Amino acid sequence: MKKQEKTNVMRILEQKKIPYEGHAYDASEAVSGTEVAAILNQNPKQVFKTLVTVGASKKNYVFVIPVQMELNLKKAAKAVGEKSIEMIKSKELLPLTGYIHGGCSPIGMKKFFTTVIHESALECDTIIFSGGKLGYQVELTVENLKNVIPFTLQDIC
């Protein structure tokens, strides 16, 4: 386990007085979210990944889903009222969100985008997602996350 440093996500949570637990890991050891869950010794159902998409309207959307699941583009488009959506290209992620692939968090993006979290998050006491930097994850309750960003909960997988 590497030494914990503060990320912008952690600073935002502290500024809003939101309780969270930070997790750090050696990012060179993990490539996928399921590997991150294994390294952190956490249930993969509790570890979520952040996906950024673009709709037919050219609007961007954020979807947060369990690491072992795949985003259903049809369900996701319906959830945000779009005809269709697709994943944004990797090279567009940093200029759009301020985050790199693998370190993208729904908290602290350059601009807020409509966010939908998979409904299974309600089954977890806490959820874990990127702390905004490779090698960092934050863990908090869905209830506390509501105090940081607005989102809806839907079946998007």
JOMOZI-V970334 format. One record per residue. N is the residue number from 0. BURIAL is 1 if it has 16 or more other ideal C-beta (glycine too) atoms within 10 Angstrom, else 0. Layout:
# JOMOZI-V970334
n=N burial=BURIAL
n=N burial=BURIAL
This chain:
# JOMOZI-V970334
n=0 burial=0
n=1 burial=0
n=2 burial=0
n=3 burial=0
n=4 burial=0
n=5 burial=0
n=6 burial=1
n=7 burial=1
n=8 burial=1
n=9 burial=1
n=10 burial=0
n=11 burial=1
n=12 burial=1
n=13 burial=0
n=14 burial=0
n=15 burial=0
n=16 burial=0
n=17 burial=1
n=18 burial=0
n=19 burial=1
n=20 burial=0
n=21 burial=1
n=22 burial=1
n=23 burial=1
n=24 burial=1
n=25 burial=0
n=26 burial=1
n=27 burial=0
n=28 burial=0
n=29 burial=1
n=30 burial=0
n=31 burial=0
n=32 burial=1
n=33 burial=0
n=34 burial=0
n=35 burial=1
n=36 burial=1
n=37 burial=0
n=38 burial=1
n=39 burial=1
n=40 burial=0
n=41 burial=1
n=42 burial=0
n=43 burial=1
n=44 burial=1
n=45 burial=1
n=46 burial=1
n=47 burial=1
n=48 burial=1
n=49 burial=1
n=50 burial=1
n=51 burial=1
n=52 burial=1
n=53 burial=1
n=54 burial=1
n=55 burial=0
n=56 burial=0
n=57 burial=0
n=58 burial=0
n=59 burial=1
n=60 burial=1
n=61 burial=1
n=62 burial=1
n=63 burial=1
n=64 burial=1
n=65 burial=1
n=66 burial=1
n=67 burial=0
n=68 burial=1
n=69 burial=0
n=70 burial=1
n=71 burial=0
n=72 burial=1
n=73 burial=0
n=74 burial=1
n=75 burial=1
n=76 burial=1
n=77 burial=1
n=78 burial=1
n=79 burial=1
n=80 burial=0
n=81 burial=1
n=82 burial=0
n=83 burial=0
n=84 burial=1
n=85 burial=0
n=86 burial=0
n=87 burial=1
n=88 burial=0
n=89 burial=0
n=90 burial=0
n=91 burial=0
n=92 burial=1
n=93 burial=0
n=94 burial=0
n=95 burial=1
n=96 burial=1
n=97 burial=1
n=98 burial=1
n=99 burial=0
n=100 burial=0
n=101 burial=1
n=102 burial=1
n=103 burial=1
n=104 burial=1
n=105 burial=1
n=106 burial=1
n=107 burial=1
n=108 burial=1
n=109 burial=0
n=110 burial=0
n=111 burial=0
n=112 burial=1
n=113 burial=1
n=114 burial=1
n=115 burial=1
n=116 burial=1
n=117 burial=1
n=118 burial=0
n=119 burial=1
n=120 burial=1
n=121 burial=0
n=122 burial=0
n=123 burial=1
n=124 burial=0
n=125 burial=1
n=126 burial=1
n=127 burial=1
n=128 burial=1
n=129 burial=1
n=130 burial=1
n=131 burial=1
n=132 burial=1
n=133 burial=1
n=134 burial=1
n=135 burial=1
n=136 burial=1
n=137 burial=1
n=138 burial=1
n=139 burial=1
n=140 burial=1
n=141 burial=1
n=142 burial=0
n=143 burial=1
n=144 burial=1
n=145 burial=0
n=146 burial=0
n=147 burial=1
n=148 burial=1
n=149 burial=0
n=150 burial=1
n=151 burial=0
n=152 burial=1
n=153 burial=1
n=154 burial=0
n=155 burial=1
n=156 burial=1
